[in-house]
């Protein structure tokens, strides 16, 4: 029994010596290898699911915009903001969903997502301005129109929350993959 304990002590000290030798030969940065960015790490974000959400948001925004177009014109209807942002969200969602099957369109997807997030940022400002100049909530119709604009504002904020992670992770993937080549 004592000999088995001695052999386990010998192997423990031998492991410690080996680890000390490794530390003497290598710098700490060499001990932990950098994990290369692959398309799989980008696809772990589930761009297909986020693309489906973008498509649904685009359809909802276009639908609510068509409801608003039937009522007295306002700033956002005059410049057709719900239709523009809704169409961009549809295109972004379609491209984001297609990235998994066709990885070569990642650049196009990221650039369209960037344009979509910029239009969503402009949309947030315009929806906020339009709601702040709305002066009459006494009428039930006006109150309903203001509610629809608030919902449009919420969906536009949600769109930015979806596109920004896709843009950041996509550009990070492209930057890491271009530095490895």
Secondary structure in CASP SS format (residue, H / E / C, confidence):
PFRMAT SS
TARGET T0000
AUTHOR 0000-0000-0000
METHOD secondary structure of the structure
MODEL  1
X C 1.00
X H 1.00
X H 1.00
X H 1.00
X H 1.00
X H 1.00
X H 1.00
X H 1.00
X H 1.00
X H 1.00
X H 1.00
X H 1.00
X H 1.00
X H 1.00
X H 1.00
X H 1.00
X H 1.00
X H 1.00
X H 1.00
X H 1.00
X H 1.00
X H 1.00
X H 1.00
X H 1.00
X H 1.00
X C 1.00
X C 1.00
X H 1.00
X H 1.00
X H 1.00
X H 1.00
X C 1.00
X C 1.00
X C 1.00
X C 1.00
X C 1.00
X C 1.00
X C 1.00
X H 1.00
X H 1.00
X H 1.00
X H 1.00
X H 1.00
X C 1.00
X C 1.00
X C 1.00
X H 1.00
X H 1.00
X H 1.00
X H 1.00
X H 1.00
X H 1.00
X H 1.00
X H 1.00
X H 1.00
X H 1.00
X H 1.00
X H 1.00
X H 1.00
X H 1.00
X H 1.00
X H 1.00
X H 1.00
X H 1.00
X H 1.00
X H 1.00
X H 1.00
X H 1.00
X C 1.00
X C 1.00
X C 1.00
X C 1.00
X C 1.00
X C 1.00
X H 1.00
X H 1.00
X H 1.00
X H 1.00
X C 1.00
X C 1.00
X H 1.00
X H 1.00
X H 1.00
X H 1.00
X H 1.00
X H 1.00
X H 1.00
X H 1.00
X H 1.00
X H 1.00
X H 1.00
X H 1.00
X H 1.00
X H 1.00
X H 1.00
X H 1.00
X H 1.00
X H 1.00
X C 1.00
X C 1.00
X C 1.00
X C 1.00
X H 1.00
X H 1.00
X H 1.00
X H 1.00
X H 1.00
X H 1.00
X H 1.00
X H 1.00
X H 1.00
X H 1.00
X H 1.00
X H 1.00
X H 1.00
X H 1.00
X H 1.00
X H 1.00
X H 1.00
X H 1.00
X H 1.00
X H 1.00
X H 1.00
X H 1.00
X H 1.00
X H 1.00
X H 1.00
X H 1.00
X H 1.00
X H 1.00
X H 1.00
X H 1.00
X C 1.00
X C 1.00
X C 1.00
X C 1.00
X C 1.00
X C 1.00
X C 1.00
X H 1.00
X H 1.00
X H 1.00
X H 1.00
X H 1.00
X H 1.00
X H 1.00
X H 1.00
X H 1.00
X H 1.00
X H 1.00
X H 1.00
X H 1.00
X H 1.00
X H 1.00
X H 1.00
X H 1.00
X H 1.00
X H 1.00
X H 1.00
X H 1.00
X H 1.00
X H 1.00
X H 1.00
X H 1.00
X H 1.00
X H 1.00
X H 1.00
X H 1.00
X H 1.00
X H 1.00
X H 1.00
X H 1.00
X H 1.00
X H 1.00
X H 1.00
X H 1.00
X H 1.00
X H 1.00
X H 1.00
X H 1.00
X C 1.00
END
